[in-house]
Amino acid sequence: MQVAVVGAGAVGSYYGFLLAQAGHSVTLIGRPALVEAVNSGGLVLESGDGTASVPVRATTAGDGVSGADLVLVCVKSGDTEAAGVMIARHLDPAATILSLQNGVDNADRLAAVLARPVVPVAVYVATAMAGPGRVRHNGRGDLILGASETSDRLAAAFMAAGIRATVSARAVDALWAKLIMNCAYNALSALTQMPYGRLVQAEGVVAAITDVVQESVAVAGAASVSVPADILDRVLELGVTMAGQRSSTAQDLARGRPSEIDHLNGYVVRKGAALGIPTPANRLLHTLVKLAEQKG
């Protein structure tokens, strides 16, 4: 299978590595530093099993999706429309496009730009870039694909590549469950630059996370979204299963880059306002991260 990864950061590079290792032809579309490193030395994965590399092609250009059977869009939520514009005219008519992004509305926004279906995917993985062309895997790696004509086949291909993948007829529920986890951890990890395991041990953090989760669940319910009854337990469990992970928002702030906070806690705040649901804990975290972005 010909695979293109649009936005080859930590998440895109991780899944690109596993698919390439399984024998698929992978092209990464990313920043110049990554492209130079990958084209000269391959894509490197660091994990608990050691360090390995695979040869893949990398480019900065949108025509990297040409001929791809599968396109994984992994850009930040704020770059969704721009990525769509970049790749639109190069897509094969038969290509399947998956949105592996934080937030709940990226697939719809991307589909509007491309004027074709995009399959939403909820991603549960702990990764970080260890340098140009080097990705570090810190935990998990499972995907929940929205239902489509190709989703079952793609889930099987992911499984064959060592990626746990399932298909859900209610992708919006899975996306909201992931959003709630992001809202609980991303801002707190970013503001403190602490990993999840240390965060949940700090005084008052579990109570703060509980407030964020309860607000977000209320908004989801008002939006006719069903999230697991034990969502708070699942959120707190991340402090154990991903204890060493700093959030993507923390990584963005550390690099001086814009974060996705508008599409995480900020999204819950906007949706809550539209539905008449107060979200003070989410609003505070959103505001504090925006201030941190301005501070640089």
C-alpha positions as a printed NumPy array, in Angstrom:
array([[  0.   ,   0.   ,   0.   ],
       [  1.208,   3.502,  -0.845],
       [  0.893,   5.69 ,   2.255],
       [  1.408,   9.439,   2.643],
       [  1.657,  11.145,   6.027],
       [  0.741,  14.836,   5.96 ],
       [  2.253,  16.565,   8.968],
       [  5.027,  14.202,   9.998],
       [  5.456,  15.247,  13.603],
       [  5.627,  12.77 ,  16.46 ],
       [  2.265,  11.089,  15.79 ],
       [  2.602,  10.953,  12.02 ],
       [  6.205,   9.76 ,  12.172],
       [  5.325,   7.001,  14.632],
       [  2.559,   5.52 ,  12.504],
       [  4.576,   6.099,   9.349],
       [  7.448,   4.124,  10.874],
       [  5.266,   1.138,  11.782],
       [  3.599,   1.052,   8.369],
       [  6.974,   1.28 ,   6.607],
       [  8.394,  -1.432,   8.847],
       [  5.458,  -3.642,   7.82 ],
       [  6.415,  -3.244,   4.16 ],
       [  4.221,  -0.381,   3.004],
       [  5.691,   2.404,   0.866],
       [  5.581,   5.527,   3.047],
       [  6.118,   9.176,   2.166],
       [  6.365,  11.74 ,   4.955],
       [  5.407,  15.374,   4.344],
       [  6.943,  17.599,   6.982],
       [  9.339,  20.353,   7.955],
       [ 12.681,  20.821,   6.133],
       [ 14.78 ,  19.559,   9.073],
       [ 12.811,  16.305,   9.211],
       [ 12.923,  15.886,   5.453],
       [ 16.698,  16.312,   5.331],
       [ 17.271,  13.913,   8.231],
       [ 14.936,  11.212,   6.927],
       [ 16.156,  11.312,   3.345],
       [ 19.768,  11.03 ,   4.483],
       [ 19.484,   8.596,   7.384],
       [ 16.018,   7.065,   7.436],
       [ 13.25 ,   7.447,  10.011],
       [ 14.344,   6.427,  13.518],
       [ 12.086,   5.104,  16.285],
       [ 13.18 ,   4.991,  19.923],
       [ 11.081,   2.788,  22.195],
       [ 11.302,   0.413,  25.118],
       [ 12.358,  -2.27 ,  22.64 ],
       [ 15.401,  -0.274,  21.527],
       [ 16.186,   1.909,  18.524],
       [ 15.466,   1.045,  14.904],
       [ 15.318,   2.827,  11.565],
       [ 13.473,   2.352,   8.292],
       [ 13.997,   3.958,   4.893],
       [ 11.133,   6.215,   3.852],
       [ 10.761,   9.08 ,   1.428],
       [ 10.249,  12.593,   2.814],
       [  9.295,  15.895,   1.218],
       [  7.989,  19.325,   2.136],
       [  5.675,  19.461,  -0.888],
       [  1.988,  18.648,  -1.155],
       [  2.567,  16.467,  -4.203],
       [  3.976,  13.884,  -1.812],
       [  0.431,  12.485,  -1.64 ],
       [  0.395,  11.709,  -5.378],
       [ -0.371,   8.05 ,  -5.978],
       [ -1.115,   7.341,  -2.317],
       [ -3.796,   4.78 ,  -1.506],
       [ -3.961,   6.012,   2.087],
       [ -3.357,   9.552,   3.35 ],
       [ -2.894,  10.153,   7.076],
       [ -3.453,  13.802,   7.972],
       [ -1.64 ,  14.508,  11.24 ],
       [ -1.198,  18.294,  11.193],
       [ -2.113,  20.51 ,  14.133],
       [ -5.795,  21.455,  14.253],
       [ -5.031,  25.061,  13.361],
       [ -3.356,  23.92 ,  10.132],
       [ -6.159,  21.664,   8.889],
       [ -7.529,  23.896,   6.145],
       [ -4.067,  24.905,   4.916],
       [ -3.035,  21.255,   4.698],
       [ -6.161,  20.477,   2.715],
       [ -5.419,  23.24 ,   0.229],
       [ -1.82 ,  22.011,  -0.1  ],
       [ -2.734,  18.428,  -1.005],
       [ -6.141,  18.776,  -2.706],
       [ -5.094,  18.767,  -6.354],
       [ -2.566,  15.975,  -5.861],
       [ -4.874,  13.379,  -4.295],
       [ -5.714,  10.186,  -6.141],
       [ -9.51 ,   9.951,  -6.658],
       [ -9.534,   6.53 ,  -4.973],
       [ -7.395,   7.509,  -1.982],
       [ -8.775,   7.116,   1.535],
       [ -8.076,  10.073,   3.808],
       [ -7.856,   9.648,   7.569],
       [ -7.729,  12.514,  10.063],
       [ -5.425,  11.509,  12.952],
       [ -5.763,  14.778,  14.856],
       [ -6.753,  16.14 ,  18.237],
       [-10.162,  17.787,  18.478],
       [-13.564,  16.686,  17.218],
       [-14.208,  18.639,  14.014],
       [-11.046,  18.262,  11.918],
       [-12.421,  15.579,   9.608],
       [-15.438,  17.746,   8.777],
       [-13.279,  20.832,   8.236],
       [-10.875,  18.912,   6.024],
       [-13.713,  17.315,   4.05 ],
       [-15.143,  20.771,   3.372],
       [-11.834,  21.901,   1.858],
       [-11.284,  18.73 ,  -0.162],
       [-14.941,  18.25 ,  -1.181],
       [-14.624,  14.533,  -0.444],
       [-15.095,  12.257,   2.569],
       [-12.535,  12.173,   5.368],
       [-12.586,   9.438,   8.008],
       [-12.146,  10.677,  11.597],
       [ -9.766,   8.716,  13.818],
       [ -9.336,   8.931,  17.58 ],
       [ -5.658,   8.477,  18.428],
       [ -4.322,   7.207,  21.739],
       [ -0.531,   7.333,  21.673],
       [  2.267,   8.924,  23.696],
       [  5.06 ,  10.124,  21.441],
       [  7.571,  12.946,  21.162],
       [ 10.181,  14.009,  18.641],
       [ 13.672,  13.202,  19.928],
       [ 15.27 ,  15.194,  17.115],
       [ 14.844,  15.642,  13.352],
       [ 13.818,  12.299,  11.916],
       [ 13.754,  10.639,  15.364],
       [ 10.519,   9.836,  17.187],
       [ 10.266,   8.479,  20.724],
       [  7.383,   6.187,  21.68 ],
       [  6.332,   6.488,  25.327],
       [  3.177,   4.377,  25.378],
       [  0.04 ,   3.01 ,  23.737],
       [ -0.656,   3.517,  20.045],
       [ -4.244,   2.437,  19.397],
       [ -6.623,   3.933,  16.864],
       [-10.419,   4.092,  16.66 ],
       [-11.516,   4.631,  13.053],
       [-14.846,   6.035,  12.035],
       [-16.938,   3.743,   9.857],
       [-16.45 ,   3.909,   6.076],
       [-16.289,   1.548,   3.099],
       [-12.558,   1.032,   3.667],
       [-12.294,   1.263,   7.456],
       [-12.442,  -2.474,   8.211],
       [ -9.766,  -3.225,   5.62 ],
       [ -7.561,  -0.416,   6.886],
       [ -7.992,  -1.51 ,  10.498],
       [ -6.79 ,  -4.967,   9.462],
       [ -3.77 ,  -3.421,   7.727],
       [ -2.97 ,  -1.409,  10.845],
       [ -3.27 ,  -4.515,  13.01 ],
       [ -0.909,  -6.385,  10.694],
       [  1.585,  -3.547,  11.205],
       [  1.387,  -3.879,  14.981],
       [ -1.076,  -1.02 ,  15.455],
       [ -4.145,  -1.82 ,  17.534],
       [ -7.106,  -0.528,  15.522],
       [-10.876,  -0.806,  15.809],
       [-13.809,   0.651,  13.875],
       [-16.68 ,   2.541,  15.497],
       [-20.011,   3.519,  13.988],
       [-20.067,   6.381,  16.526],
       [-16.748,   8.07 ,  15.841],
       [-17.997,  11.318,  17.384],
       [-18.274,   9.594,  20.761],
       [-14.7  ,   8.327,  20.518],
       [-13.45 ,  11.765,  19.462],
       [-15.177,  13.421,  22.412],
       [-13.748,  10.862,  24.837],
       [-10.282,  11.68 ,  23.5  ],
       [-11.054,  15.412,  23.624],
       [-11.966,  15.137,  27.299],
       [ -8.643,  13.434,  28.013],
       [ -6.829,  16.19 ,  26.143],
       [ -8.727,  18.854,  28.058],
       [ -7.822,  17.202,  31.349],
       [ -4.078,  16.958,  30.751],
       [ -2.81 ,  19.115,  27.907],
       [ -3.062,  22.543,  29.496],
       [ -1.885,  21.449,  32.944],
       [  1.097,  19.63 ,  31.46 ],
       [  1.887,  22.642,  29.273],
       [  1.684,  25.231,  32.038],
       [  3.92 ,  23.19 ,  34.342],
       [  6.014,  21.343,  31.715],
       [  5.367,  18.228,  33.798],
       [  4.59 ,  14.665,  32.636],
       [  1.25 ,  13.125,  33.492],
       [  2.537,  10.888,  36.266],
       [  3.99 ,  13.783,  38.251],
       [  0.95 ,  15.934,  37.567],
       [ -1.569,  13.592,  39.132],
       [  0.58 ,  13.3  ,  42.257],
       [  0.591,  17.077,  42.819],
       [ -1.785,  18.653,  45.325],
       [ -5.133,  19.718,  43.888],
       [ -4.545,  18.353,  40.394],
       [ -6.979,  15.431,  40.576],
       [ -9.685,  17.817,  41.805],
       [ -8.923,  20.222,  38.94 ],
       [ -8.994,  17.389,  36.412],
       [-12.305,  16.228,  37.856],
       [-13.806,  19.697,  37.346],
       [-12.601,  19.785,  33.732],
       [-13.965,  16.321,  33.012],
       [-17.357,  16.995,  34.596],
       [-17.787,  20.227,  32.622],
       [-16.759,  18.533,  29.382],
       [-19.093,  15.587,  29.965],
       [-21.968,  18.017,  30.558],
       [-21.243,  19.781,  27.269],
       [-20.959,  16.456,  25.428],
       [-24.305,  15.333,  26.819],
       [-25.971,  18.56 ,  25.766],
       [-24.543,  17.979,  22.289],
       [-26.118,  14.481,  22.181],
       [-22.732,  12.799,  22.483],
       [-22.323,   9.669,  24.588],
       [-19.065,   9.213,  26.495],
       [-18.178,   6.247,  28.723],
       [-19.674,   6.378,  32.211],
       [-16.214,   5.711,  33.638],
       [-14.516,   8.482,  31.644],
       [-13.048,  10.095,  34.777],
       [-11.435,   6.795,  35.781],
       [-10.035,   6.427,  32.265],
       [ -8.656,   9.957,  32.38 ],
       [ -6.931,   9.419,  35.71 ],
       [ -5.545,   6.093,  34.493],
       [ -3.46 ,   8.008,  31.944],
       [ -1.387,   9.257,  34.853],
       [ -0.214,   5.648,  35.18 ],
       [ -0.236,   4.303,  31.612],
       [  1.374,   7.454,  30.177],
       [  3.212,   8.6  ,  33.296],
       [  6.276,   9.837,  31.426],
       [  4.411,  11.723,  28.709],
       [  4.256,  15.497,  28.416],
       [  1.29 ,  16.725,  26.401],
       [  1.577,  17.906,  22.814],
       [  0.583,  21.346,  24.106],
       [  3.542,  21.25 ,  26.501],
       [  5.827,  20.347,  23.605],
       [  4.409,  23.197,  21.513],
       [  4.944,  25.788,  24.248],
       [  8.468,  24.525,  24.903],
       [  9.282,  25.083,  21.22 ],
       [  7.591,  28.474,  21.094],
       [  4.946,  27.247,  18.649],
       [  1.186,  27.895,  18.672],
       [ -0.722,  25.145,  20.452],
       [ -4.041,  23.455,  19.733],
       [ -5.658,  24.781,  22.905],
       [ -8.364,  26.634,  20.919],
       [ -9.479,  23.233,  19.612],
       [ -9.295,  21.527,  23.023],
       [-10.42 ,  23.404,  26.153],
       [-11.321,  26.36 ,  23.944],
       [-13.666,  24.186,  21.894],
       [-15.427,  22.981,  25.045],
       [-15.806,  26.596,  26.205],
       [-17.325,  27.692,  22.881],
       [-19.601,  24.677,  22.632],
       [-20.66 ,  25.107,  26.243],
       [-21.512,  28.761,  25.675],
       [-23.629,  27.84 ,  22.655],
       [-25.484,  25.194,  24.669],
       [-25.835,  27.17 ,  27.888],
       [-23.384,  25.011,  29.87 ],
       [-20.907,  26.869,  32.145],
       [-17.285,  25.752,  31.771],
       [-15.175,  27.82 ,  34.21 ],
       [-12.369,  25.274,  34.691],
       [-11.93 ,  24.809,  30.944],
       [-12.117,  28.571,  30.402],
       [ -9.374,  29.215,  32.946],
       [ -7.03 ,  26.621,  31.457],
       [ -7.674,  27.919,  27.94 ],
       [ -6.964,  31.489,  29.039],
       [ -3.761,  30.568,  30.871],
       [ -2.341,  28.682,  27.892],
       [ -3.198,  31.568,  25.554],
       [ -1.338,  33.912,  27.921],
       [  1.639,  31.551,  27.957],
       [  1.656,  31.55 ,  24.147],
       [  1.757,  35.351,  24.098],
       [  4.588,  35.371,  26.628],
       [  6.598,  33.146,  24.325]])
